[in-house]
Amino acid sequence: MTYTENTCFNGNNSTEQTTPTARNAVTLKEFLIEKNAKNMAYAFILEFDLLDDFIEFCNANADIQDVYNYCITVLLDKANL
């Protein structure tokens, strides 16, 4: 694990006061899976020259408070569930 990953995962630079149990509720494996998925999404955006579209999307949806639930809703809608 890189220094940055270790620092972020362990919360060494965090100003939030959390207990080690709460801070480590996500396993390292889960953290790395999510990090890699996000990096793959970034690569897709850049590879297909979608950065301007992504910026427009972010600006249009800046008021979304819970991005995770938004993603789930969109996925379910796309899957017709």
C-alpha positions in Angstrom: 0.0 0.0 0.0 1.3 3.4 -0.9 2.0 6.1 1.8 -1.1 8.0 0.6 -3.4 5.0 0.7 -2.1 4.1 4.2 -2.6 7.7 5.4 -6.1 7.9 4.0 -7.1 4.5 5.2 -5.8 5.0 8.7 -7.2 8.5 8.9 -3.9 10.0 10.2 -4.6 13.4 8.6 -8.3 13.4 9.5 -9.7 16.2 11.5 -12.8 14.1 12.3 -12.8 12.5 15.7 -13.7 8.9 15.1 -12.8 5.8 17.0 -10.5 3.2 15.4 -13.4 0.8 15.1 -15.6 3.3 13.3 -12.7 4.5 11.1 -11.8 0.9 10.1 -15.4 -0.3 9.4 -14.4 -0.8 5.8 -11.8 -3.5 5.2 -8.7 -2.8 3.3 -9.9 -5.1 0.5 -13.2 -3.2 0.2 -11.3 0.1 0.2 -9.0 -1.0 -2.6 -11.9 -2.4 -4.6 -13.7 0.9 -4.4 -10.5 2.9 -5.2 -9.8 0.8 -8.2 -13.4 1.1 -9.5 -13.2 4.8 -9.2 -9.9 5.0 -11.0 -11.3 2.8 -13.8 -14.2 5.2 -14.1 -11.8 8.1 -14.3 -9.8 6.3 -17.0 -13.0 5.6 -19.0 -14.0 9.3 -18.8 -10.6 10.4 -20.0 -10.2 7.6 -22.6 -13.5 8.5 -24.3 -13.0 12.3 -24.0 -16.0 12.6 -21.7 -14.4 15.1 -19.2 -16.5 18.0 -20.4 -19.7 15.8 -20.2 -18.6 14.7 -16.7 -18.1 18.3 -15.6 -21.5 19.3 -17.0 -23.1 16.3 -15.2 -21.4 17.3 -11.9 -22.6 20.9 -12.2 -26.2 19.8 -13.0 -26.3 17.4 -10.1 -24.3 19.4 -7.5 -27.3 19.3 -5.1 -27.3 15.5 -4.7 -26.5 14.7 -1.1 -26.3 10.9 -1.2 -24.4 10.0 -4.4 -24.4 6.2 -3.4 -28.2 6.1 -3.3 -28.4 8.1 -6.5 -26.2 5.5 -8.3 -28.3 2.7 -7.0 -31.5 4.4 -8.2 -30.0 5.0 -11.7 -28.8 1.4 -11.9 -32.1 0.0 -10.9 -33.9 2.3 -13.4 -31.6 1.2 -16.2 -32.1 -2.4 -15.3 -35.9 -1.9 -15.2 -36.2 -3.2 -11.6 
